[in-house]
Amino acid sequence: MPRVMTQAPEDDSEFEYEEFSEDDNQDTWRPLDKLCEMHWQRRCIGDLCDMMNTPWLDLNPEYQRDLVWGPERMTKLINSLMAGYYVPPIIFNVKRVTGDDGIERFQRISIDGKQRLSSIRSFVAGEIPCLDRKNRKWWFTNCPTAKGPRHILPDKFRRDFLKTVVLCAEYSNLDRVQEEDLFSRVQLGVPLSAAEKLRATTGPWQQFAVELQGHFSDLFTGLVDDKRGKGFQIILSVFYHVVHPNASGVCDARQIGKFCNSVTLTPELHEVITGIFMRYQEVYHRKPITFKDPGYLHCKKFSPLEFLAVSRHTGDSPHAS
């Protein structure tokens, strides 16, 4: 097993308080660090839809939660917009970025509003309906996957919807730590799952997990329940057990958080862990019947413990067939 380099673990308390030195005047107010000034912008839905079809509006920064709204809740948002009800503002971080063509443009990163913007995009794409006063379904457009005829909204109402104004709160050039802090603060009313809280953190281990989840995506879409950051937590659990081979069971989010803050990701560990996932995927592709659902009524996908057990066996027996 590779040698592990450790750092002193961070304090467990939620907040850290700086002690005053003898030279400090304890009667002097020292304000907290302040974000840059926020600007209010009124943007029509049509413009936001256009931006969502370009790289210049990012709905999925690493700390964002998955799309968790179902079709019914999405439709309720569309009905609220069409009826003129108040919808909370979208929060963007606006950055200047240079495109492949060498031209500098503004890119908006969605800190809060992914569910609302995704609902709007789904409606305009014909994936979800709105409802009239008699609770009948009406659609913005036809969709290739539509089953049967649809009631399509009249052109006037389609134009009016695209002209509907959404309030946006825009910050400029926040760094990643500020983005994550702002995201966590606005999510206080909608609790994040333990896995989503892990997903909202950054560091070498978290970045490595993002890379593996993208490179071996078929493992997570095919084998485990990847909703609400669960796949991300499973990957970090694999990391934990590679470093701590005598640990038993699936480690919780608190253990993983301490691990990510106290253990250094060395090139040797990077190579070993990548090899485990490569071997896992090789077996998955070579013998898919082993991982198929043979008509189970419950637990149609691997539990975190089952996924972890296979990864442990793969790491312990890299040459087994």
N, C-alpha and C positions, 0 to 999 in steps of 0.2 A: 504494500500500500504506500502511496507517495507520502513524503514527509510533509507535515502540515505546519504552516507558519501562522501563528496566532498573534492577535493584538489584544490589548486590555479591553474587556467588555465594557460597553457603555452603561451608564446608570439606568436603572429600570424606570425611574420616575418619568412622568409625562413631560415635565418642564424642568429645566436646569436653571438655577439661580446663581448669578455671579456674586461672589462675596465682595464686600467693600474693603478696600485697603485703607491703611491709616491716612493716606494722602487724599482719599476721597471725601468730599463734603456730603454727608449723608442727608443733608437738608436740601440738596440740589436735585431737581427733577431731571431725569435722563430719559428722554422719549425713546420709544421703540423705533426700529428701522421702518421707514415709510416707503410704500410703493410709489411709483411714479403716478402722476395725475391721470385719472380715468376720464375718458370722453364719451358722452352719449351720442349715439348715431341712430338714425331712423332708416332702416333698410327694408326695401320691399321684398316680398317672398320670391318674386321672379329673379331678382339679382342674386339672392342667396342660393337659389337653385342653380343658377349659372355657375356660381363660384364652387358649388359642391361637385360640379362636373370637371373641375380643374384641380391641379395640385395646390392651388392657392388658398384652399380652405381645408384644413386638416381636422377631421372629426375624431381621429384615433391616435392622439399622443399616447405614449406608453402607459401613463397613469390612469387613463380613462377606463371606466367600467365597460363591460360588454353591452350590446343592445339588449335591454331587458324588458322593454315595453312590448306587450302583445298587440295584435291587430285591433282589438276592441278599445284599448286605451289610446292607441294612435288615432283611431277614428274620433274619439271624444275630443282630442286636441284639435283636430281639423274642424269639428263642429264649433268649438269655442272660437277659433279664429274667424270662421265664416259669420258667426253671430256677433262679433265685435267684443267678446269678453276679454278681460285682461289676461295676458300671458306673461309670465316673468321674463325679464330680459335675458338675452344670450350674452355670455361673457367670452370675449376674444382677447388673445394676446396677439398683437400685430407686429410683425417683424419684416424688415427689408431683407429679401433674399435674391440671389442672382441665379437666373435660370440657365439651362444648358445653352441657350442662345446668347448668353452674356448680358441679357437685359435685366435690370434690377426691378423687382416688383414687390408688392406687399403680400405677405402670406398671413392669413388669419388662422390661429390655432384655437380650437374650441375647448375652453376650460370648463364651461358649464353650458349645456344646451344640446348635447349630442342626441338625446332621446327625442327632443322636439324637432330638431333639424332633420333627423332620420325619418320621423313621421311625415314631415312635409314632403321630403323627397319621395317616400313610398307612395303618398297620395298622388303627386304629380305624375309619377311613373305608372299609375293605374294598378298599384298593388293592393291598396286598401280603399274602401269607399268612404263617402260621407253619408249622412242620413238627413232626410227631409222631416217636416213636422209630423208626417204620418209614419215615420220610422222606416221608410223605404230607402234602399241603397241606391246611391248615385255615384258615378265614377267620373274622374277627371278625364280619363282617356281609356281606350281599349288596351288590352295587354295580350301578348302572344299566348300566354298561359290561361287566358280567361275561359271559363267553362260556361257556354251558353251566352245568350244575348245580354246586353247591359243597358241600363239607363245612363246615358252620357249627359253630363251637365251642359246646359246651353252655353254658347260662346261668351255671352255677357258675364255670366257668373264665373266662368273660367278666367276671363280677363280681370274681373274684380278680385278674385282670389290672388292672382299673381301680383296685383297692385297693393295687396294688404301689407301694412307696415308692421315690422317687428322691431322692437326696441333692442338695441345692442349696447352693451357696456364694453368699451375697448381700451385696453392698456397697451402701452408701447414697450417692446423690447424687454419684457420680463425674462429673467433667467429661469432655468429649469426648476431650481429650488423654490423660487417665488411662485411659479406656475403650480407646482405640487401643493404648496402651502395654501394658495388661494382655492384650489380644487377641493382640498380637504375641508376648508372652512365652509364653503357653500354647500357641501354634502352633509353637513351636520343634521339636517332635517330628514335625510334619506340615508339611513345607516348603510355603510359599506359592509359587505361580508368580510370575514377574516382574510379570505383569499384575495379579495379586491383591495384590501388595505395593503397587502404585500405587493400587489401589482402596481400600486401607486407609489412605491418606493423605488429608488434608483441606486445603482452601485454595480461593481464588476460582476457579481453573481447574478443580479437581476438582469443585466444586459446579456449575459451568457444564456440565461433561461429564455429570454426573448428570441435570441438567435436560434436556439435549438427548437423552440416551439414552431418557428417559421420553417426551418429546414426539414423537420420531421413532422410536419403538420398532419399527415395521414395517420400517424400513431394516435394523435389526440382527438381527431375528429372521428376515428373509427373505433377506438378502444375505450375511451373514458368520457364521462360527462364533463365537458369543457366549459360549462356555463359559469358566469360570474367569477372568472379567474381560477377555477378549480384546477385546470390543466397546468397553469403557471405554478400553483402551490405544489402540485405533484412533482414537477421537475425539480423544484427547490428541495423537496423531500429526498429525491434521488441524490442530489448533491450532498445533503446532510449525511446520508447513510454511506456514501462513498468515503467521506472523511471520518465518520464514526461507525465503522463496520459492526461494532458490538451493540449498537443501539437497537432496541426492539420496537416494533410497531411503527405507525405513521406519526411523525413528529408534528406538533401543532404550530400555529402561526407564530406564537411567541418564541418557541425554540428556533424556528427558522430565522426570525428577525435577529435574534442574538447571533446565530451562526453567520449570517451575511455581514454583520458588523464586526465580527471578531476573527474570522478566518480569511486569509489571503488566497485569492484564486491564482495559483501558480501555473506556469505553462505545463508542468507535468500533470497537474490535476485536470487542466483543460483537455489534454490529450486523452487521459484515461476515461473521462466522462464522455467525450465525443465518441470514443470507441464503443462504449456501452450502448449508446443510442444507435450507432450505426449497426451494431450486431442485433439489437432489438428489432430494428426495421427490416434487416435482412431476413430474420426468422419470420416476421410478420408477413412479408411478401412471399417467402418460399413455402410456408405452410399456413395459408390463410384460414383453412378449415379449423385449425386449432383455436382460432380466435373468434369464430363465427358464433352467432346466437342460434342455438338449435331449438328455438321455440320456447325459450324460458318465459314464464309469466311475469317474473320479477327480476330485477338486476340484470337487464339485458346488456349492460356494459361492465367493464372491469371496475371494481372498487379501487380506491387509491391503494389499499393494502395489496390487492392482487397485482396491480401495475408495478408497485414497488418490489414485490416478491420476484417477479419475472426479471426486473432490471438487476436485482441483487444476484440472481442465478446467472444472468448474462455476464455480469462483471466477474463473478467467482469462477465461471467456467467458459472463458472466451472461445475455446476451441471445440466445445460440445456441439453436436449436430442435432 
